[in-house]
Structure formats: C-alpha cells, structure tokens
C-alpha cells in the first residue's frame, strides 16, 4: 500500500521547526532528508526515523 501525500504533509507540518527538510518519493513511499542526509521515511502511512 502506498503512502498518501496527505500523511506526508502532516509529518512535514509536525517537523516544521527544522529547516532544510526535503523528501523524495520512491516506489509509493517517501524518504525524508535533513540537510541532505536520510533521517527517516514514511512507509504505509507510518513515520519511521533513523537512529544513529
């Protein structure tokens, strides 16, 4: 099941305090970048963040 643009917009709204967040749609899901580095993704309308 692909993630919805509405859910992506919701997550980006929650992260609006951070600058330089971009995303790329890949195979129906979204990869999130902060300052050019992957920090998370949205899969099946669920947000996952990458831990270091």
PQR file of N, CA, C, O and H, with PARSE charges and radii, in Angstrom:
ATOM      1  N   UNK A   1       0.841  -1.179   0.000 -0.4000 1.5000
ATOM      2  CA  UNK A   1       0.000   0.000   0.000 -0.0000 2.0000
ATOM      3  C   UNK A   1       0.890   1.247   0.000  0.5500 1.7000
ATOM      4  O   UNK A   1       1.791   1.362   0.831 -0.5500 1.4000
ATOM      5  N   UNK A   2       0.654   2.143  -0.888 -0.4000 1.5000
ATOM      6  CA  UNK A   2       1.440   3.370  -0.988 -0.0000 2.0000
ATOM      7  C   UNK A   2       1.010   4.381   0.082  0.5500 1.7000
ATOM      8  O   UNK A   2      -0.139   4.391   0.523 -0.5500 1.4000
ATOM      9  H   UNK A   2      -0.078   2.050  -1.563  0.4000 1.0000
ATOM     10  N   UNK A   3       1.946   5.213   0.479 -0.4000 1.5000
ATOM     11  CA  UNK A   3       1.654   6.258   1.458 -0.0000 2.0000
ATOM     12  C   UNK A   3       0.972   7.436   0.780  0.5500 1.7000
ATOM     13  O   UNK A   3       1.204   7.705  -0.399 -0.5500 1.4000
ATOM     14  H   UNK A   3       2.880   5.205   0.120  0.4000 1.0000
ATOM     15  N   UNK A   4       0.138   8.130   1.526 -0.4000 1.5000
ATOM     16  CA  UNK A   4      -0.613   9.250   0.958 -0.0000 2.0000
ATOM     17  C   UNK A   4       0.162  10.557   1.101  0.5500 1.7000
ATOM     18  O   UNK A   4       0.941  10.736   2.037 -0.5500 1.4000
ATOM     19  H   UNK A   4      -0.050   7.912   2.484  0.4000 1.0000
ATOM     20  N   UNK A   5      -0.065  11.454   0.165 -0.4000 1.5000
ATOM     21  CA  UNK A   5       0.537  12.793   0.206 -0.0000 2.0000
ATOM     22  C   UNK A   5       0.026  13.557   1.422  0.5500 1.7000
ATOM     23  O   UNK A   5       0.754  14.373   1.988 -0.5500 1.4000
ATOM     24  H   UNK A   5      -0.698  11.309  -0.596  0.4000 1.0000
ATOM     25  N   UNK A   6      -1.211  13.304   1.830 -0.4000 1.5000
ATOM     26  CA  UNK A   6      -1.783  13.977   2.992 -0.0000 2.0000
ATOM     27  C   UNK A   6      -1.015  13.623   4.263  0.5500 1.7000
ATOM     28  O   UNK A   6      -0.772  14.486   5.106 -0.5500 1.4000
ATOM     29  H   UNK A   6      -1.803  12.641   1.370  0.4000 1.0000
ATOM     30  N   UNK A   7      -0.633  12.345   4.399 -0.4000 1.5000
ATOM     31  CA  UNK A   7       0.126  11.952   5.586 -0.0000 2.0000
ATOM     32  C   UNK A   7       1.526  12.567   5.550  0.5500 1.7000
ATOM     33  O   UNK A   7       2.037  12.998   6.583 -0.5500 1.4000
ATOM     34  H   UNK A   7      -0.830  11.644   3.715  0.4000 1.0000
ATOM     35  N   UNK A   8       2.142  12.611   4.383 -0.4000 1.5000
ATOM     36  CA  UNK A   8       3.436  13.280   4.251 -0.0000 2.0000
ATOM     37  C   UNK A   8       3.326  14.735   4.683  0.5500 1.7000
ATOM     38  O   UNK A   8       4.173  15.222   5.432 -0.5500 1.4000
ATOM     39  H   UNK A   8       1.727  12.261   3.543  0.4000 1.0000
ATOM     40  N   UNK A   9       2.293  15.436   4.222 -0.4000 1.5000
ATOM     41  CA  UNK A   9       2.088  16.832   4.606 -0.0000 2.0000
ATOM     42  C   UNK A   9       1.924  16.971   6.116  0.5500 1.7000
ATOM     43  O   UNK A   9       2.435  17.921   6.709 -0.5500 1.4000
ATOM     44  H   UNK A   9       1.605  15.040   3.614  0.4000 1.0000
ATOM     45  N   UNK A  10       1.218  16.037   6.739 -0.4000 1.5000
ATOM     46  CA  UNK A  10       1.027  16.050   8.188 -0.0000 2.0000
ATOM     47  C   UNK A  10       2.368  15.920   8.908  0.5500 1.7000
ATOM     48  O   UNK A  10       2.647  16.678   9.837 -0.5500 1.4000
ATOM     49  H   UNK A  10       0.803  15.265   6.257  0.4000 1.0000
ATOM     50  N   UNK A  11       3.195  14.973   8.489 -0.4000 1.5000
ATOM     51  CA  UNK A  11       4.503  14.761   9.128 -0.0000 2.0000
ATOM     52  C   UNK A  11       5.380  15.984   8.931  0.5500 1.7000
ATOM     53  O   UNK A  11       6.035  16.428   9.874 -0.5500 1.4000
ATOM     54  H   UNK A  11       2.969  14.357   7.734  0.4000 1.0000
ATOM     55  N   UNK A  12       5.407  16.536   7.730 -0.4000 1.5000
ATOM     56  CA  UNK A  12       6.228  17.717   7.474 -0.0000 2.0000
ATOM     57  C   UNK A  12       5.760  18.908   8.302  0.5500 1.7000
ATOM     58  O   UNK A  12       6.571  19.737   8.716 -0.5500 1.4000
ATOM     59  H   UNK A  12       4.874  16.175   6.964  0.4000 1.0000
ATOM     60  N   UNK A  13       4.462  18.994   8.542 -0.4000 1.5000
ATOM     61  CA  UNK A  13       3.935  20.065   9.395 -0.0000 2.0000
ATOM     62  C   UNK A  13       4.423  19.899  10.831  0.5500 1.7000
ATOM     63  O   UNK A  13       4.727  20.888  11.498 -0.5500 1.4000
ATOM     64  H   UNK A  13       3.803  18.321   8.206  0.4000 1.0000
ATOM     65  N   UNK A  14       4.501  18.667  11.309 -0.4000 1.5000
ATOM     66  CA  UNK A  14       4.986  18.407  12.658 -0.0000 2.0000
ATOM     67  C   UNK A  14       6.479  18.734  12.795  0.5500 1.7000
ATOM     68  O   UNK A  14       6.951  19.072  13.880 -0.5500 1.4000
ATOM     69  H   UNK A  14       4.254  17.863  10.767  0.4000 1.0000
ATOM     70  N   UNK A  15       7.209  18.629  11.687 -0.4000 1.5000
ATOM     71  CA  UNK A  15       8.653  18.874  11.692 -0.0000 2.0000
ATOM     72  C   UNK A  15       9.002  20.279  11.203  0.5500 1.7000
ATOM     73  O   UNK A  15      10.150  20.536  10.841 -0.5500 1.4000
ATOM     74  H   UNK A  15       6.826  18.355  10.806  0.4000 1.0000
ATOM     75  N   UNK A  16       8.039  21.181  11.189 -0.4000 1.5000
ATOM     76  CA  UNK A  16       8.251  22.496  10.593 -0.0000 2.0000
ATOM     77  C   UNK A  16       9.280  23.344  11.334  0.5500 1.7000
ATOM     78  O   UNK A  16       9.713  24.363  10.795 -0.5500 1.4000
ATOM     79  H   UNK A  16       7.106  20.973  11.484  0.4000 1.0000
ATOM     80  N   UNK A  17       9.684  22.973  12.531 -0.4000 1.5000
ATOM     81  CA  UNK A  17      10.710  23.709  13.239 -0.0000 2.0000
ATOM     82  C   UNK A  17      12.108  23.463  12.686  0.5500 1.7000
ATOM     83  O   UNK A  17      13.032  24.233  12.952 -0.5500 1.4000
ATOM     84  H   UNK A  17       9.332  22.145  12.968  0.4000 1.0000
ATOM     85  N   UNK A  18      12.259  22.404  11.925 -0.4000 1.5000
ATOM     86  CA  UNK A  18      13.541  22.084  11.306 -0.0000 2.0000
ATOM     87  C   UNK A  18      13.577  22.656   9.899  0.5500 1.7000
ATOM     88  O   UNK A  18      12.614  22.540   9.141 -0.5500 1.4000
ATOM     89  H   UNK A  18      11.509  21.779  11.709  0.4000 1.0000
ATOM     90  N   UNK A  19      14.690  23.267   9.565 -0.4000 1.5000
ATOM     91  CA  UNK A  19      14.848  23.787   8.210 -0.0000 2.0000
ATOM     92  C   UNK A  19      15.555  22.746   7.346  0.5500 1.7000
ATOM     93  O   UNK A  19      16.160  21.805   7.858 -0.5500 1.4000
ATOM     94  H   UNK A  19      15.473  23.361  10.180  0.4000 1.0000
ATOM     95  N   UNK A  20      15.470  22.926   6.057 -0.4000 1.5000
ATOM     96  CA  UNK A  20      16.183  22.088   5.085 -0.0000 2.0000
ATOM     97  C   UNK A  20      15.707  20.642   5.053  0.5500 1.7000
ATOM     98  O   UNK A  20      16.501  19.745   4.770 -0.5500 1.4000
ATOM     99  H   UNK A  20      14.978  23.690   5.641  0.4000 1.0000
ATOM    100  N   UNK A  21      14.435  20.395   5.334 -0.4000 1.5000
ATOM    101  CA  UNK A  21      13.897  19.047   5.189 -0.0000 2.0000
ATOM    102  C   UNK A  21      13.369  18.902   3.769  0.5500 1.7000
ATOM    103  O   UNK A  21      12.586  19.723   3.292 -0.5500 1.4000
ATOM    104  H   UNK A  21      13.790  21.123   5.563  0.4000 1.0000
ATOM    105  N   UNK A  22      13.810  17.854   3.116 -0.4000 1.5000
ATOM    106  CA  UNK A  22      13.333  17.540   1.774 -0.0000 2.0000
ATOM    107  C   UNK A  22      12.862  16.092   1.768  0.5500 1.7000
ATOM    108  O   UNK A  22      13.086  15.347   2.723 -0.5500 1.4000
ATOM    109  H   UNK A  22      14.446  17.187   3.504  0.4000 1.0000
ATOM    110  N   UNK A  23      12.217  15.712   0.696 -0.4000 1.5000
ATOM    111  CA  UNK A  23      11.757  14.329   0.584 -0.0000 2.0000
ATOM    112  C   UNK A  23      11.833  13.896  -0.863  0.5500 1.7000
ATOM    113  O   UNK A  23      11.893  14.716  -1.780 -0.5500 1.4000
ATOM    114  H   UNK A  23      12.036  16.316  -0.079  0.4000 1.0000
ATOM    115  N   UNK A  24      11.828  12.599  -1.042 -0.4000 1.5000
ATOM    116  CA  UNK A  24      11.825  12.014  -2.373 -0.0000 2.0000
ATOM    117  C   UNK A  24      10.856  10.836  -2.363  0.5500 1.7000
ATOM    118  O   UNK A  24      10.897   9.990  -1.470 -0.5500 1.4000
ATOM    119  H   UNK A  24      11.779  11.934  -0.297  0.4000 1.0000
ATOM    120  N   UNK A  25      10.001  10.795  -3.350 -0.4000 1.5000
ATOM    121  CA  UNK A  25       9.056   9.688  -3.459 -0.0000 2.0000
ATOM    122  C   UNK A  25       9.743   8.533  -4.172  0.5500 1.7000
ATOM    123  O   UNK A  25      10.314   8.699  -5.251 -0.5500 1.4000
ATOM    124  H   UNK A  25       9.968  11.483  -4.075  0.4000 1.0000
ATOM    125  N   UNK A  26       9.678   7.364  -3.552 -0.4000 1.5000
ATOM    126  CA  UNK A  26      10.299   6.175  -4.129 -0.0000 2.0000
ATOM    127  C   UNK A  26       9.356   4.990  -3.980  0.5500 1.7000
ATOM    128  O   UNK A  26       9.057   4.554  -2.868 -0.5500 1.4000
ATOM    129  H   UNK A  26       9.214   7.229  -2.677  0.4000 1.0000
ATOM    130  N   UNK A  27       8.899   4.484  -5.097 -0.4000 1.5000
ATOM    131  CA  UNK A  27       8.035   3.299  -5.146 -0.0000 2.0000
ATOM    132  C   UNK A  27       6.808   3.447  -4.247  0.5500 1.7000
ATOM    133  O   UNK A  27       6.415   2.494  -3.573 -0.5500 1.4000
ATOM    134  H   UNK A  27       9.142   4.838  -6.000  0.4000 1.0000
ATOM    135  N   UNK A  28       6.208   4.624  -4.235 -0.4000 1.5000
ATOM    136  CA  UNK A  28       4.984   4.853  -3.483 -0.0000 2.0000
ATOM    137  C   UNK A  28       5.188   5.260  -2.035  0.5500 1.7000
ATOM    138  O   UNK A  28       4.222   5.539  -1.325 -0.5500 1.4000
ATOM    139  H   UNK A  28       6.527   5.398  -4.783  0.4000 1.0000
ATOM    140  N   UNK A  29       6.433   5.297  -1.593 -0.4000 1.5000
ATOM    141  CA  UNK A  29       6.753   5.687  -0.225 -0.0000 2.0000
ATOM    142  C   UNK A  29       7.623   6.943  -0.279  0.5500 1.7000
ATOM    143  O   UNK A  29       7.982   7.393  -1.368 -0.5500 1.4000
ATOM    144  H   UNK A  29       7.218   5.071  -2.170  0.4000 1.0000
ATOM    145  N   UNK A  30       7.967   7.515   0.875 -0.4000 1.5000
ATOM    146  CA  UNK A  30       8.739   8.751   0.914 -0.0000 2.0000
ATOM    147  C   UNK A  30       9.970   8.583   1.792  0.5500 1.7000
ATOM    148  O   UNK A  30       9.892   8.054   2.901 -0.5500 1.4000
ATOM    149  H   UNK A  30       7.676   7.149   1.759  0.4000 1.0000
ATOM    150  N   UNK A  31      11.107   9.043   1.280 -0.4000 1.5000
ATOM    151  CA  UNK A  31      12.347   9.087   2.031 -0.0000 2.0000
ATOM    152  C   UNK A  31      12.537  10.531   2.463  0.5500 1.7000
ATOM    153  O   UNK A  31      12.418  11.438   1.640 -0.5500 1.4000
ATOM    154  H   UNK A  31      11.171   9.473   0.379  0.4000 1.0000
ATOM    155  N   UNK A  32      12.833  10.766   3.745 -0.4000 1.5000
ATOM    156  CA  UNK A  32      12.997  12.117   4.271 -0.0000 2.0000
ATOM    157  C   UNK A  32      14.470  12.421   4.505  0.5500 1.7000
ATOM    158  O   UNK A  32      15.219  11.585   5.011 -0.5500 1.4000
ATOM    159  H   UNK A  32      12.930  10.029   4.414  0.4000 1.0000
ATOM    160  N   UNK A  33      14.873  13.633   4.126 -0.4000 1.5000
ATOM    161  CA  UNK A  33      16.258  14.080   4.245 -0.0000 2.0000
ATOM    162  C   UNK A  33      16.322  15.337   5.094  0.5500 1.7000
ATOM    163  O   UNK A  33      15.460  16.209   4.994 -0.5500 1.4000
ATOM    164  H   UNK A  33      14.265  14.311   3.714  0.4000 1.0000
ATOM    165  N   UNK A  34      17.338  15.423   5.921 -0.4000 1.5000
ATOM    166  CA  UNK A  34      17.622  16.637   6.680 -0.0000 2.0000
ATOM    167  C   UNK A  34      19.037  17.060   6.321  0.5500 1.7000
ATOM    168  O   UNK A  34      20.004  16.345   6.582 -0.5500 1.4000
ATOM    169  H   UNK A  34      18.038  14.714   6.002  0.4000 1.0000
ATOM    170  N   UNK A  35      19.138  18.231   5.719 -0.4000 1.5000
ATOM    171  CA  UNK A  35      20.427  18.752   5.240 -0.0000 2.0000
ATOM    172  C   UNK A  35      21.135  17.757   4.341  0.5500 1.7000
ATOM    173  O   UNK A  35      22.354  17.606   4.408 -0.5500 1.4000
ATOM    174  H   UNK A  35      18.353  18.812   5.507  0.4000 1.0000
ATOM    175  N   UNK A  36      20.368  17.079   3.499 -0.4000 1.5000
ATOM    176  CA  UNK A  36      20.937  16.175   2.509 -0.0000 2.0000
ATOM    177  C   UNK A  36      21.200  14.757   2.980  0.5500 1.7000
ATOM    178  O   UNK A  36      21.631  13.920   2.187 -0.5500 1.4000
ATOM    179  H   UNK A  36      19.377  17.202   3.444  0.4000 1.0000
ATOM    180  N   UNK A  37      20.951  14.462   4.260 -0.4000 1.5000
ATOM    181  CA  UNK A  37      21.172  13.116   4.783 -0.0000 2.0000
ATOM    182  C   UNK A  37      19.845  12.476   5.157  0.5500 1.7000
ATOM    183  O   UNK A  37      18.950  13.136   5.687 -0.5500 1.4000
ATOM    184  H   UNK A  37      20.601  15.141   4.905  0.4000 1.0000
ATOM    185  N   UNK A  38      19.730  11.201   4.880 -0.4000 1.5000
ATOM    186  CA  UNK A  38      18.496  10.473   5.217 -0.0000 2.0000
ATOM    187  C   UNK A  38      18.344  10.410   6.729  0.5500 1.7000
ATOM    188  O   UNK A  38      19.270  10.028   7.445 -0.5500 1.4000
ATOM    189  H   UNK A  38      20.457  10.665   4.450  0.4000 1.0000
ATOM    190  N   UNK A  39      17.154  10.795   7.207 -0.4000 1.5000
ATOM    191  CA  UNK A  39      16.895  10.669   8.640 -0.0000 2.0000
ATOM    192  C   UNK A  39      15.634   9.878   8.927  0.5500 1.7000
ATOM    193  O   UNK A  39      15.353   9.574  10.086 -0.5500 1.4000
ATOM    194  H   UNK A  39      16.402  11.105   6.625  0.4000 1.0000
ATOM    195  N   UNK A  40      14.876   9.541   7.914 -0.4000 1.5000
ATOM    196  CA  UNK A  40      13.661   8.761   8.143 -0.0000 2.0000
ATOM    197  C   UNK A  40      12.900   8.528   6.859  0.5500 1.7000
ATOM    198  O   UNK A  40      13.354   8.854   5.762 -0.5500 1.4000
ATOM    199  H   UNK A  40      15.104   9.787   6.972  0.4000 1.0000
ATOM    200  N   UNK A  41      11.730   7.953   7.035 -0.4000 1.5000
ATOM    201  CA  UNK A  41      10.891   7.674   5.886 -0.0000 2.0000
ATOM    202  C   UNK A  41       9.454   7.447   6.301  0.5500 1.7000
ATOM    203  O   UNK A  41       9.147   7.261   7.479 -0.5500 1.4000
ATOM    204  H   UNK A  41      11.361   7.688   7.926  0.4000 1.0000
ATOM    205  N   UNK A  42       8.581   7.466   5.312 -0.4000 1.5000
ATOM    206  CA  UNK A  42       7.165   7.185   5.526 -0.0000 2.0000
ATOM    207  C   UNK A  42       6.827   5.965   4.680  0.5500 1.7000
ATOM    208  O   UNK A  42       6.974   5.972   3.458 -0.5500 1.4000
ATOM    209  H   UNK A  42       8.830   7.617   4.355  0.4000 1.0000
ATOM    210  N   UNK A  43       6.375   4.926   5.357 -0.4000 1.5000
ATOM    211  CA  UNK A  43       6.048   3.662   4.725 -0.0000 2.0000
ATOM    212  C   UNK A  43       4.664   3.229   5.205  0.5500 1.7000
ATOM    213  O   UNK A  43       4.419   3.131   6.407 -0.5500 1.4000
ATOM    214  H   UNK A  43       6.256   4.920   6.350  0.4000 1.0000
ATOM    215  N   UNK A  44       3.769   2.974   4.265 -0.4000 1.5000
ATOM    216  CA  UNK A  44       2.390   2.573   4.594 -0.0000 2.0000
ATOM    217  C   UNK A  44       1.748   3.548   5.576  0.5500 1.7000
ATOM    218  O   UNK A  44       1.089   3.136   6.531 -0.5500 1.4000
ATOM    219  H   UNK A  44       3.968   3.054   3.288  0.4000 1.0000
ATOM    220  N   UNK A  45       1.946   4.847   5.334 -0.4000 1.5000
ATOM    221  CA  UNK A  45       1.400   5.914   6.174 -0.0000 2.0000
ATOM    222  C   UNK A  45       1.844   5.800   7.631  0.5500 1.7000
ATOM    223  O   UNK A  45       1.077   6.092   8.549 -0.5500 1.4000
ATOM    224  H   UNK A  45       2.481   5.182   4.559  0.4000 1.0000
ATOM    225  N   UNK A  46       3.091   5.371   7.831 -0.4000 1.5000
ATOM    226  CA  UNK A  46       3.710   5.353   9.153 -0.0000 2.0000
ATOM    227  C   UNK A  46       5.069   6.025   9.039  0.5500 1.7000
ATOM    228  O   UNK A  46       5.797   5.799   8.073 -0.5500 1.4000
ATOM    229  H   UNK A  46       3.714   5.134   7.086  0.4000 1.0000
ATOM    230  N   UNK A  47       5.411   6.846  10.015 -0.4000 1.5000
ATOM    231  CA  UNK A  47       6.687   7.559  10.024 -0.0000 2.0000
ATOM    232  C   UNK A  47       7.713   6.772  10.810  0.5500 1.7000
ATOM    233  O   UNK A  47       7.461   6.367  11.944 -0.5500 1.4000
ATOM    234  H   UNK A  47       4.820   7.030  10.800  0.4000 1.0000
ATOM    235  N   UNK A  48       8.875   6.555  10.205 -0.4000 1.5000
ATOM    236  CA  UNK A  48       9.984   5.895  10.864 -0.0000 2.0000
ATOM    237  C   UNK A  48      11.175   6.833  10.827  0.5500 1.7000
ATOM    238  O   UNK A  48      11.436   7.469   9.806 -0.5500 1.4000
ATOM    239  H   UNK A  48       9.080   6.884   9.283  0.4000 1.0000
ATOM    240  N   UNK A  49      11.905   6.924  11.943 -0.4000 1.5000
ATOM    241  CA  UNK A  49      13.115   7.725  11.943 -0.0000 2.0000
ATOM    242  C   UNK A  49      14.333   6.841  12.128  0.5500 1.7000
ATOM    243  O   UNK A  49      14.274   5.795  12.774 -0.5500 1.4000
ATOM    244  H   UNK A  49      11.693   6.407  12.772  0.4000 1.0000
ATOM    245  N   UNK A  50      15.427   7.281  11.554 -0.4000 1.5000
ATOM    246  CA  UNK A  50      16.683   6.554  11.614 -0.0000 2.0000
ATOM    247  C   UNK A  50      17.417   6.956  12.880  0.5500 1.7000
ATOM    248  O   UNK A  50      17.554   8.146  13.163 -0.5500 1.4000
ATOM    249  H   UNK A  50      15.475   8.131  11.030  0.4000 1.0000
ATOM    250  N   UNK A  51      17.886   5.992  13.641 -0.4000 1.5000
ATOM    251  CA  UNK A  51      18.663   6.297  14.829 -0.0000 2.0000
ATOM    252  C   UNK A  51      20.141   6.107  14.514  0.5500 1.7000
ATOM    253  O   UNK A  51      20.512   5.273  13.688 -0.5500 1.4000
ATOM    254  H   UNK A  51      17.774   5.025  13.412  0.4000 1.0000
ATOM    255  N   UNK A  52      20.957   6.872  15.168 -0.4000 1.5000
ATOM    256  CA  UNK A  52      22.415   6.804  14.931 -0.0000 2.0000
ATOM    257  C   UNK A  52      23.064   5.835  15.877  0.5500 1.7000
ATOM    258  O   UNK A  52      24.280   5.646  15.828 -0.5500 1.4000
ATOM    259  H   UNK A  52      20.656   7.549  15.839  0.4000 1.0000
TER
END
